[in-house]
């Protein structure tokens, strides 16, 4: 999690830090990570820096490390200088999502909205992205829109939506105990994972 020190106050050679959102404008800021992760033509560095345009290369690398994207980026042909192509077409779906998460991390939003964050991912990429999600959600309000129950397994509260209406809501354990729609979905998910 970013610390309270500002980047300009750190000793030479130390890890970069950010001023927390509470010390900035005092307003609620949010970031949306949609199902179709929007990346623009340019480099990985440019795409992450979009979350905070004044970020240094070291701060971008720290954000990538924070969400576990650094290893994936290191495997790209030119690392942070790899061209991603229009809409990130030159990256795999999991790579695009991790770059988007690093962008969200560096922006340090108070509110994070994740829309189908693990859709269209293979099992290995989903595991990597799920771990990144855990880190990204820490310390911030997060709204997760998902069909995959693995994405919401650690949620504090769940609202089940059908036909545009909330049909039940509560804690995951409470919803499972109640035996409603969520319990039915959960049982099918567990059976499919076995």
C-alpha positions in Angstrom: 0.0 0.0 0.0 1.4 3.5 -0.8 2.8 5.3 2.2 2.3 8.8 3.5 5.6 10.3 2.5 5.7 12.3 -0.7 8.1 11.3 -3.5 10.1 14.5 -3.2 10.8 13.9 0.5 12.5 10.4 0.2 16.2 9.9 0.5 18.2 9.2 -2.6 18.1 5.6 -3.6 15.1 4.7 -1.5 11.9 3.2 -2.8 9.4 5.6 -4.3 6.3 6.5 -2.2 3.1 8.5 -2.8 1.1 11.0 -0.9 -2.1 9.1 0.1 -5.4 10.1 -1.4 -6.6 11.4 2.0 -3.9 14.0 2.0 -4.6 15.1 -1.6 -7.8 16.9 -2.6 -10.0 15.3 0.1 -12.5 14.3 -2.6 -13.5 10.8 -3.6 -11.6 9.5 -6.5 -12.3 6.3 -8.4 -10.9 4.0 -11.0 -12.8 1.6 -13.3 -11.1 -1.5 -14.6 -13.7 -2.7 -17.2 -14.0 -6.2 -18.8 -12.4 -4.8 -22.0 -9.3 -3.4 -20.4 -8.6 -0.2 -22.3 -5.0 0.2 -23.3 -3.9 2.7 -25.9 -1.2 2.5 -28.5 2.1 3.2 -26.9 4.4 1.4 -24.4 3.6 -0.5 -21.2 5.2 2.4 -19.3 2.9 4.9 -21.0 -0.1 2.9 -20.2 0.7 2.5 -16.6 1.7 6.1 -16.3 -1.7 7.1 -17.6 -2.9 6.5 -14.0 -0.6 9.3 -12.8 1.1 11.2 -15.6 3.8 12.7 -13.4 5.0 9.3 -12.2 8.6 8.4 -12.6 9.8 5.2 -14.2 10.8 3.9 -10.7 7.2 4.7 -9.4 5.7 2.9 -12.4 8.0 -0.1 -11.7 6.9 0.0 -8.0 3.2 0.0 -9.0 3.8 -3.0 -11.3 5.6 -4.8 -8.4 2.8 -4.0 -6.0 0.2 -5.9 -8.2 2.6 -8.6 -9.4 2.8 -7.4 -13.0 6.6 -6.8 -12.9 7.4 -10.5 -13.7 5.1 -10.5 -16.7 6.5 -7.1 -17.9 10.0 -8.4 -17.5 9.2 -11.3 -19.9 8.0 -8.9 -22.6 10.4 -8.3 -25.5 11.3 -4.7 -24.4 10.0 -4.8 -20.8 8.4 -1.5 -19.9 9.3 -0.1 -23.4 7.3 -2.9 -25.2 4.7 -1.5 -27.6 1.2 -2.8 -26.7 -0.5 -2.0 -29.9 -4.0 -0.4 -30.3 -6.2 -1.4 -27.4 -3.3 -3.6 -26.1 -3.7 -6.0 -29.0 -0.1 -7.1 -28.8 -0.5 -8.4 -25.2 -2.4 -11.4 -23.9 -5.6 -10.8 -21.9 -3.9 -11.5 -18.6 -1.0 -9.2 -19.5 -3.5 -6.4 -20.4 -5.3 -6.9 -17.1 -2.1 -6.7 -15.0 -1.0 -3.5 -16.8 -4.5 -2.0 -16.1 -4.2 -3.0 -12.4 -0.7 -1.3 -12.2 -2.3 1.8 -13.7 -5.1 1.6 -11.1 -2.5 1.1 -8.3 -0.4 4.1 -9.3 -3.6 6.3 -9.5 -4.4 5.2 -5.8 -8.2 5.5 -6.1 -10.4 5.5 -3.0 -13.0 3.6 -5.0 -12.2 0.8 -7.5 -14.8 -0.7 -9.8 -13.9 -4.0 -11.4 -16.1 -5.2 -14.2 -15.5 -8.9 -15.1 -11.8 -8.6 -14.1 -11.1 -12.3 -14.7 -13.2 -13.0 -17.8 -11.6 -14.5 -20.8 -8.5 -15.7 -18.8 -7.0 -19.1 -18.8 -6.5 -20.8 -15.4 -2.8 -19.6 -14.9 -3.7 -16.0 -15.9 -6.8 -16.1 -13.7 -4.7 -17.1 -10.7 -2.1 -14.3 -11.3 -4.9 -11.7 -11.8 -6.8 -12.9 -8.7 -3.6 -12.5 -6.6 -3.2 -9.0 -8.1 -6.8 -8.2 -7.3 -6.3 -9.1 -3.7 -3.4 -6.6 -3.5 -5.2 -3.9 -5.4 -8.4 -4.1 -3.3 -6.6 -3.8 0.0 -7.5 -0.6 1.8 -10.0 0.7 -0.7 -13.7 0.3 -1.4 -14.1 -2.1 -4.3 -17.2 -2.9 -6.3 -16.8 -6.1 -8.3 -19.1 -7.1 -11.1 -18.6 -10.7 -11.9 -20.0 -13.9 -13.2 -17.1 -16.0 -12.0 -17.6 -16.7 -8.3 -13.9 -17.1 -7.8 -13.6 -13.4 -8.4 -15.9 -12.5 -5.5 -14.9 -15.4 -3.1 -13.4 -12.9 -0.7 -16.1 -10.2 -0.8 -17.5 -8.7 2.4 -20.9 -8.3 0.9 -22.6 -9.8 -2.2 -25.6 -8.6 -4.2 -27.1 -11.2 -6.6 -28.6 -9.4 -9.6 -31.1 -11.0 -12.0 -33.0 -9.2 -14.7 -31.6 -5.8 -13.4 -32.9 -6.3 -9.9 -31.1 -7.3 -6.7 -32.8 -10.6 -5.7 -30.7 -11.2 -2.5 -27.8 -9.7 -0.7 -25.6 -10.4 2.3 -22.3 -11.9 3.3 -21.1 -14.9 1.3 -21.5 -17.3 4.3 -25.0 -15.8 5.1 -26.1 -16.2 1.5 -24.9 -19.8 1.3 -26.7 -20.6 4.6 -29.9 -19.1 3.3 -30.1 -21.5 0.5 -31.2 -19.1 -2.2 -29.9 -18.2 -5.7 -26.3 -17.5 -4.5 -26.2 -20.8 -2.6 -27.3 -22.6 -5.8 -24.7 -20.8 -7.9 -22.0 -21.5 -5.3 -22.8 -25.2 -5.1 -22.6 -25.5 -8.9 -19.3 -23.6 -8.9 -17.8 -25.9 -6.2 -19.0 -29.0 -8.1 -17.4 -27.7 -11.3 -14.1 -27.0 -9.6 -13.9 -30.5 -8.1 
